[in-house]
């Protein structure tokens, strides 16, 4: 299972989704737990996006999102 997870593709890269998928396995071995902790600590966020949403309130007091498709303008 672990060997398959760390197989490389044609460009020599491993599939990160497969590696992160190992964390979902419930294995209670102390060495396994240390390895999963190492994987968790190695995750770095390289970027993020911020979103701005607008809402309007109707007569009943419920909020409805106003769709703004900037790409269509």
C-alpha positions as CSV (number, residue, x, y, z in Angstrom):
1,X,0.0,0.0,0.0
2,X,2.7,2.5,1.0
3,X,4.9,1.4,-2.0
4,X,2.0,2.1,-4.4
5,X,1.4,5.5,-2.8
6,X,5.0,6.7,-3.3
7,X,5.3,5.5,-6.9
8,X,6.5,8.3,-9.2
9,X,4.9,9.4,-12.5
10,X,6.7,9.9,-15.8
11,X,8.1,13.2,-14.6
12,X,9.4,11.7,-11.4
13,X,6.8,13.3,-9.1
14,X,4.7,11.5,-6.5
15,X,0.9,12.0,-6.3
16,X,0.3,14.2,-3.3
17,X,-3.4,13.2,-3.1
18,X,-2.4,9.6,-2.5
19,X,0.1,10.6,0.2
20,X,-2.4,12.7,1.9
21,X,-4.9,9.9,1.6
22,X,-2.8,7.8,3.9
23,X,-3.8,10.0,6.8
24,X,-7.4,8.7,6.5
25,X,-6.3,5.2,7.5
26,X,-6.9,4.3,11.1
27,X,-3.7,2.4,12.0
28,X,-2.8,2.5,15.7
29,X,0.9,1.6,15.3
30,X,3.1,4.3,17.0
31,X,5.5,4.5,14.1
32,X,2.6,4.9,11.7
33,X,1.2,7.7,13.9
34,X,4.5,9.5,13.8
35,X,4.7,9.2,10.1
36,X,1.2,10.6,9.7
37,X,2.0,13.5,12.1
38,X,5.1,14.2,9.9
39,X,2.9,14.3,6.8
40,X,0.4,16.6,8.5
41,X,3.2,19.0,9.7
42,X,4.7,19.1,6.2
43,X,1.6,20.5,4.6
44,X,2.2,24.1,3.4
45,X,-0.3,26.4,1.9
46,X,1.3,28.1,-1.1
47,X,-1.6,30.5,-1.8
48,X,-5.1,31.3,-1.1
49,X,-7.9,33.3,-2.7
50,X,-10.2,35.9,-1.1
51,X,-13.8,36.2,-2.0
52,X,-16.2,39.1,-1.7
53,X,-19.9,38.3,-1.7
54,X,-22.8,40.6,-1.6
55,X,-26.2,39.8,-0.1
56,X,-29.6,41.5,0.0
57,X,-32.3,41.0,2.5
58,X,-35.9,40.3,1.3
59,X,-39.1,41.4,3.0
60,X,-39.1,38.3,5.3
61,X,-35.6,39.2,6.5
62,X,-33.9,36.3,4.7
63,X,-30.5,37.0,2.9
64,X,-30.1,36.2,-0.7
65,X,-26.7,36.3,-2.4
66,X,-26.4,38.7,-5.3
67,X,-24.6,36.9,-8.2
68,X,-21.8,39.0,-9.6
69,X,-20.1,37.3,-12.6
70,X,-17.3,39.7,-13.2
71,X,-15.9,37.5,-16.0
72,X,-19.2,38.0,-18.0
73,X,-18.8,41.8,-17.9
